[in-house]
Structures are given as C-alpha cells and as structure tokens.
Amino acid sequence: MSTIDPSRLLQMRSSILNQNQALQRAAGRGGIGAAEGGAAGTPDFGAAINNALQQVNAQQSKASQITEAYERGDTHDIVSVMIERQKASLGFETTLQVRNKLLSAYRDIMNMPV
C-alpha cells in the first residue's frame, strides 16, 4: 500500500476546484466570486425561498404517499414511514420558523422611525 502525500492531495484538490470554477464560468453561472461581478451573479432571494418551499412540499407529498402505502398494506416498513413523516414535520416547522422571523423583521422595519 502506498502512503498519501498531503501536498499532492492538496494540489489535486486545487486542480479540481479550478476546473470546477472554469466549468461554471463556461456555463454562465460564475464561480466562487460571482457575486463580486455585478448583478448577473447575485443570488435571487425570492427564487431561493421558492425552491425551499418546493422542497418542503415535495417532502410532505412523499411522506403522505408512503403513509398511505403503509395504511393500504403495500409496505410493512414502519421505520421508513416514521422517518419520512419526521422529515416532513421538521421541514414544515423550519418553514414556519423562517416565516415567523421574516414577519418579525418586516414589522420591525415598518415600525422604524423615518
């Protein structure tokens, strides 16, 4: 068995990261410093929230489907059913807490004296 050379490993990592950045730039998405490049590379808050909500909705749908399958007797794996339900519950609770924080921030901004 050969020993691992840390400097060679770091060089390989650096090379991979450089190639990844080049591929992202070629695809038009920018690299790590894309936000410095102007408005074209800035992330969209609305799109990020929409994406997160879609993921939570998908998890809720998956939990509902697997629960229904268990109730029909199609599956007997109660552990996977409970795990999926807990994932859906956690996603919903997180979404609820983010909403509460956003509303609180909105109220604080609206109550600021001008």
CORPE-V932624 format. One record per residue. N is the residue number from 1. OMEGA is omega in radians with two decimals (NA if undefined). BURIAL is b if it has 9 or more other C-alpha atoms within 8 Angstrom, else e. Layout:
N_OMEGA_BURIAL, N_OMEGA_BURIAL
This chain:
1_-3.12_e, 2_3.12_e, 3_-3.14_e, 4_3.12_e, 5_-3.08_e, 6_-3.12_e, 7_3.11_e, 8_3.10_e, 9_3.11_b, 10_3.09_e, 11_3.12_e, 12_3.13_e, 13_3.13_e, 14_3.12_e, 15_3.13_e, 16_3.12_e, 17_3.10_e, 18_3.11_e, 19_3.12_e, 20_3.11_e, 21_3.12_b, 22_3.11_b, 23_3.11_e, 24_3.09_b, 25_3.14_b, 26_3.12_e, 27_3.10_e, 28_-3.11_e, 29_-3.10_b, 30_-3.13_b, 31_-3.12_b, 32_-3.12_e, 33_-3.08_e, 34_-3.11_b, 35_3.12_b, 36_-3.05_e, 37_-3.14_e, 38_-3.04_e, 39_-3.09_e, 40_-3.08_e, 41_-3.09_b, 42_3.12_e, 43_-3.12_e, 44_-3.09_e, 45_3.14_e, 46_3.13_e, 47_3.12_e, 48_3.11_b, 49_3.13_e, 50_3.12_e, 51_3.13_e, 52_3.12_e, 53_3.09_b, 54_3.11_e, 55_3.10_e, 56_3.12_b, 57_3.12_e, 58_3.12_e, 59_3.10_b, 60_3.12_b, 61_3.13_e, 62_3.11_b, 63_3.11_b, 64_-3.13_b, 65_-3.11_e, 66_3.08_b, 67_3.11_b, 68_3.11_e, 69_3.10_b, 70_3.14_b, 71_3.11_e, 72_-3.12_e, 73_3.13_e, 74_3.13_e, 75_3.14_e, 76_-3.10_e, 77_-3.11_e, 78_-3.13_e, 79_-3.14_e, 80_3.09_e, 81_-3.11_b, 82_3.11_e, 83_3.14_e, 84_3.11_b, 85_3.11_b, 86_3.08_e, 87_3.13_b, 88_3.14_b, 89_3.13_b, 90_3.09_e, 91_3.12_b, 92_3.14_b, 93_3.11_e, 94_3.11_e, 95_3.12_b, 96_3.13_e, 97_3.09_e, 98_3.10_e, 99_3.14_e, 100_3.11_e, 101_3.11_e, 102_3.10_e, 103_3.11_e, 104_3.11_e, 105_3.12_e, 106_3.12_e, 107_3.12_e, 108_3.14_e, 109_-3.12_e, 110_-3.13_e, 111_3.11_e, 112_3.07_e, 113_-3.11_e, 114_NA_e
